[in-house]
């Protein structure tokens, strides 16, 4: 029986663990949390931080001596450097660790974009209040402050004036070990996600969505996304420009193998590359939203590639096109008085799922909801499909209205 190592065993990695089991693989999983939900479904597990490259490599080497590992991967986790380190140490298929680092560390990534003339926000790195003030004035308020090493919008804040900088820095320092952080120009425009895979050095884009930011500043100064919509409304010409810029970013970072996911903003001057990572996305995109839209199962393709299997490029071709919308539930902060609507919503035609997010799996009356600081704190999610984009949006947003969580 072949064995696969999956870095991360939290709720976001559970789909990969379950897919691997369904394919008959023995699953080895690692996570810093001894109670990680994925450990219950793994054959073997190790309590090792997903970001501790050295410890994970040593752990994998020990297992590999007596029970060879055939592949290593992750999903929805900023652990591409760890995946790459294990792959290199064990001689498994994988991306170069240097490329993985540049695609993970926000400062290194933006420096790479600048050096390779990839359109992206103006930026600077800073360490303390004095250089932050200087950088912010050089770029011009408002600016966006980001930790160098976090995902899921954790610590990302909009800063409109110098008076907000100290508090924003304190927030970032509370969630990162890196003393440096990123200051970026604040851009406005439509925002999008793109995802694909690099096979034999060639980039294949498999899904592109319009990100919904109707609630972007619901919990200022933090950024809140409210799901995805497919297909996109941008023109075919603009989509080609986006794919071109995204491919250039992948090449500049040195990613020549495995999954790639990007965040793009389109303003009056065209597409700007916000991020490009060497990993699969979270928030349901690669294994629920995109397959529901076009039938391409990128999670399975990436797993097969990690296990050294050949990939038939026909698997990267869309099989159909459905309108798909993912929307989130953001109740008002306060103590929960009542909850209604979930079962009614789940019964609706076209609803793929409604679920409370992992943090809220035990949601009940009396629990307090605090103002959110990141995407991981959203309360619920509904994913729907319809014949058209417009029908999907209407259905998803009606479902959100029917999920009534009263707080006081």
KEKE-574260 format. One record per residue (C-alpha): residue in one letter; x, y, z. Coordinates in steps of 0.1 Angstrom, whole numbers. Layout:
KEKE-574260
PT   res       X       Y       Z
PT     A       X       Y       Z
...
//
This chain:
KEKE-574260
PT   res       X       Y       Z
PT     X       0       0       0
PT     X      14      34     -10
PT     X      17      60      17
PT     X      11      98      14
PT     X      21     124      39
PT     X      -4     152      43
PT     X       9     183      60
PT     X     -18     196      82
PT     X     -47     177      97
PT     X     -72     204     106
PT     X    -107     208      90
PT     X     -92     224      59
PT     X     -70     194      52
PT     X     -96     168      60
PT     X    -108     166      23
PT     X     -73     156      12
PT     X     -71     130      40
PT     X    -104     116      30
PT     X     -96     116      -7
PT     X     -63      98       0
PT     X     -81      71      20
PT     X    -107      66      -8
PT     X     -79      61     -32
PT     X     -65      33     -10
PT     X     -35      51       3
PT     X     -21      48      38
PT     X     -22      83      52
PT     X       5      99      74
PT     X      -6     133      87
PT     X      11     160     108
PT     X      -2     189     127
PT     X       8     209     158
PT     X     -26     203     174
PT     X     -27     169     192
PT     X     -65     170     188
PT     X     -65     178     151
PT     X     -97     164     135
PT     X     -78     147     107
PT     X     -58     125     130
PT     X     -88     103     136
PT     X     -89      94      99
PT     X     -52      91      93
PT     X     -34      58      96
PT     X      -4      73     113
PT     X       1     109     127
PT     X      27     131     142
PT     X      23     161     164
PT     X      46     184     145
PT     X      40     220     134
PT     X      32     224      98
PT     X      56     253      97
PT     X      85     236     113
PT     X     104     224      83
PT     X     133     208     101
PT     X     112     189     126
PT     X      88     177      99
PT     X     116     165      76
PT     X     132     146     105
PT     X      99     130     114
PT     X      92     120      78
PT     X     127     105      74
PT     X     122      83     104
PT     X      89      70      91
PT     X     103      66      56
PT     X     130      43      69
PT     X     105      15      77
PT     X      75      26      57
PT     X      84      44      25
PT     X      65      76      17
PT     X      55      80     -19
PT     X      42     116     -19
PT     X      37     147       2
PT     X      12     175      -2
PT     X     -10     200      17
PT     X     -41     221      10
PT     X     -54     253      24
PT     X     -22     257      46
PT     X       7     281      43
PT     X      31     251      45
PT     X      44     249      10
PT     X      80     253      23
PT     X      75     223      46
PT     X      60     202      17
PT     X      90     212      -5
PT     X     115     204      22
PT     X     101     169      28
PT     X      99     163     -10
PT     X     135     173     -15
PT     X     148     153      15
PT     X     130     121       5
PT     X     135     125     -33
PT     X      98     128     -39
PT     X      80     149     -66
PT     X      78     185     -55
PT     X      87     222     -60
PT     X     120     237     -52
PT     X     121     249     -15
PT     X     135     283     -26
PT     X     105     288     -49
PT     X      81     276     -22
PT     X      96     302       2
PT     X      92     330     -23
PT     X      56     320     -29
PT     X      48     319       8
PT     X      66     348      24
PT     X      47     380      15
PT     X      78     402      15
PT     X      99     379      -6
PT     X      70     374     -30
PT     X      65     412     -35
PT     X     102     417     -40
PT     X     102     390     -67
PT     X      72     406     -84
PT     X      90     440     -84
PT     X     123     425     -98
PT     X     104     408    -126
PT     X      82     438    -135
PT     X      50     420    -126
PT     X      22     445    -120
PT     X      15     446     -82
PT     X       9     471     -54
PT     X      36     495     -43
PT     X      51     480     -11
PT     X      77     483      16
PT     X      89     461      45
PT     X      91     475      80
PT     X      99     464     115
PT     X      90     491     139
PT     X      69     523     141
PT     X      94     547     127
PT     X     101     529      95
PT     X      64     521      92
PT     X      55     558      94
PT     X      81     566      67
PT     X      70     538      44
PT     X      33     547      48
PT     X      39     583      39
PT     X      61     574      10
PT     X      34     551      -4
PT     X       5     573       6
PT     X     -24     567      29
PT     X     -45     546      30
PT     X     -22     516      32
PT     X     -26     479      39
PT     X      -5     462      66
PT     X       1     425      64
PT     X      21     399      84
PT     X      47     383      62
PT     X      37     347      70
PT     X       0     344      76
PT     X     -30     333      55
PT     X     -68     336      56
PT     X     -65     375      60
PT     X     -52     371      95
PT     X     -37     404     107
PT     X     -43     421      73
PT     X     -56     457      81
PT     X     -65     488      63
PT     X     -48     519      78
PT     X     -62     553      69
PT     X     -40     575      89
PT     X      -7     576     109
PT     X     -27     575     142
PT     X     -38     539     134
PT     X      -3     525     127
PT     X       8     516     162
PT     X     -24     496     169
PT     X     -21     478     136
PT     X      15     469     143
PT     X       5     455     177
PT     X     -21     433     161
PT     X       4     420     136
PT     X      30     413     163
PT     X       5     393     182
PT     X       1     367     154
PT     X      35     363     138
PT     X      71     354     149
PT     X      86     374     120
PT     X      98     408     131
PT     X      92     422      96
PT     X      59     429      80
PT     X      45     443      47
PT     X      31     477      39
PT     X      12     479       6
PT     X      -5     505     -14
PT     X     -43     502     -11
PT     X     -59     495     -44
PT     X     -95     495     -54
PT     X    -111     474     -82
PT     X    -127     440     -88
PT     X    -110     411     -70
PT     X    -106     376     -83
PT     X     -91     341     -75
PT     X     -73     320    -100
PT     X     -61     284     -95
PT     X     -43     258    -115
PT     X     -14     234    -116
PT     X      21     233    -131
PT     X      29     201    -150
PT     X      62     196    -168
PT     X      69     233    -163
PT     X      37     244    -180
PT     X      10     263    -162
PT     X     -26     251    -166
PT     X     -53     274    -152
PT     X     -84     254    -142
PT     X    -107     279    -124
PT     X    -112     317    -122
PT     X    -138     334     -99
PT     X    -151     368     -90
PT     X    -145     373     -52
PT     X    -174     389     -34
PT     X    -164     418     -12
PT     X    -198     434      -5
PT     X    -189     431      32
PT     X    -152     440      28
PT     X    -152     466      56
PT     X    -179     450      78
PT     X    -153     448     106
PT     X    -129     476      98
PT     X     -99     477      98
PT     X     -99     440      89
PT     X    -109     427      55
PT     X    -138     403      51
PT     X    -145     384      19
PT     X    -180     371      13
PT     X    -175     342     -10
PT     X    -169     335     -47
PT     X    -191     336     -79
PT     X    -185     317    -111
PT     X    -184     322    -140
PT     X    -167     356    -140
PT     X    -181     386    -156
PT     X    -148     400    -169
PT     X    -143     400    -207
PT     X    -125     372    -225
PT     X     -98     397    -234
PT     X     -93     407    -198
PT     X     -93     371    -187
PT     X     -64     364    -211
PT     X     -45     393    -196
PT     X     -51     380    -161
PT     X     -39     346    -171
PT     X      -8     361    -187
PT     X       2     381    -157
PT     X      -6     351    -134
PT     X      16     328    -155
PT     X      44     353    -155
PT     X      42     355    -117
PT     X      44     317    -114
PT     X      75     316    -137
PT     X      91     345    -118
PT     X      87     327     -85
PT     X     103     296     -99
PT     X      73     273     -94
PT     X      77     245    -119
PT     X      56     218    -103
PT     X      23     214     -84
PT     X      -6     237     -74
PT     X      -7     274     -78
PT     X     -33     299     -66
PT     X     -34     336     -71
PT     X     -53     367     -59
PT     X     -58     394     -85
PT     X     -72     429     -84
PT     X     -82     446    -117
PT     X     -83     484    -117
PT     X     -84     510    -145
PT     X     -48     501    -153
PT     X     -54     464    -157
PT     X     -46     433    -135
PT     X     -24     436    -104
PT     X     -10     405     -88
PT     X     -18     406     -51
PT     X      -6     371     -42
PT     X       6     339     -59
PT     X      11     308     -37
PT     X      24     273     -44
PT     X      -5     255     -28
PT     X     -41     246     -31
PT     X     -67     270     -20
PT     X     -90     268      11
PT     X    -125     280      16
PT     X    -139     251      -5
PT     X    -126     265     -38
PT     X    -105     237     -52
PT     X    -126     207     -41
PT     X    -162     220     -40
PT     X    -167     254     -57
PT     X    -146     250     -88
PT     X    -156     213     -95
PT     X    -193     223     -91
PT     X    -187     250    -117
PT     X    -167     231    -144
PT     X    -161     195    -133
PT     X    -124     198    -128
PT     X    -112     181     -96
PT     X     -80     199     -89
PT     X     -75     183     -55
PT     X     -74     149     -70
PT     X     -51     160     -99
PT     X     -26     175     -74
PT     X     -27     144     -52
PT     X     -20     122     -82
PT     X       9     144     -93
PT     X      24     144     -58
PT     X      23     106     -59
PT     X      42     106     -91
PT     X      14      95    -114
PT     X      11     108    -149
PT     X     -16     134    -155
PT     X     -38     132    -186
PT     X     -42     168    -197
PT     X     -78     160    -207
PT     X     -86     161    -170
PT     X     -78     198    -170
PT     X    -106     206    -195
PT     X    -140     219    -183
PT     X    -168     193    -186
PT     X    -196     219    -182
PT     X    -203     254    -169
PT     X    -227     260    -141
PT     X    -235     292    -122
PT     X    -220     288     -87
PT     X    -221     311     -57
PT     X    -205     307     -23
PT     X    -217     331       4
PT     X    -210     334      41
PT     X    -231     341      72
PT     X    -219     370      93
PT     X    -243     375     123
PT     X    -241     407     144
PT     X    -217     404     173
PT     X    -233     395     207
PT     X    -247     366     227
PT     X    -268     342     206
PT     X    -305     343     215
PT     X    -319     321     187
PT     X    -309     302     155
PT     X    -333     293     127
PT     X    -332     284      90
PT     X    -303     259      85
PT     X    -325     228      79
PT     X    -349     248      56
PT     X    -320     261      35
PT     X    -304     226      32
PT     X    -337     213      17
PT     X    -337     238     -12
PT     X    -330     227     -48
PT     X    -296     238     -59
PT     X    -281     240     -25
PT     X    -249     219     -23
PT     X    -244     226      13
PT     X    -250     249      42
PT     X    -227     243      71
PT     X    -214     261     102
PT     X    -177     267     100
PT     X    -153     246     121
PT     X    -149     273     148
PT     X    -187     272     152
PT     X    -194     235     149
PT     X    -209     236     184
PT     X    -228     268     179
PT     X    -259     272     202
PT     X    -280     297     221
PT     X    -259     315     247
PT     X    -226     315     228
PT     X    -211     349     222
PT     X    -200     360     187
PT     X    -172     386     187
PT     X    -164     410     159
PT     X    -143     391     134
PT     X    -107     398     127
PT     X    -101     373      99
PT     X    -119     350      74
PT     X    -115     320      97
PT     X    -141     336     121
PT     X    -170     336      97
PT     X    -199     316     112
PT     X    -215     297      83
PT     X    -212     290      45
PT     X    -237     282      18
PT     X    -227     269     -16
PT     X    -252     267     -45
PT     X    -254     259     -82
PT     X    -279     270    -108
PT     X    -282     273    -146
PT     X    -268     308    -146
PT     X    -245     330    -125
PT     X    -274     354    -117
PT     X    -297     326    -105
PT     X    -269     312     -83
PT     X    -263     346     -67
PT     X    -300     351     -60
PT     X    -303     316     -45
PT     X    -272     320     -23
PT     X    -281     354     -10
PT     X    -317     343      -3
PT     X    -303     314      17
PT     X    -281     337      37
PT     X    -312     358      46
PT     X    -330     327      58
PT     X    -303     318      82
PT     X    -313     340     111
PT     X    -290     341     141
PT     X    -303     367     166
PT     X    -279     382     190
PT     X    -281     407     219
//
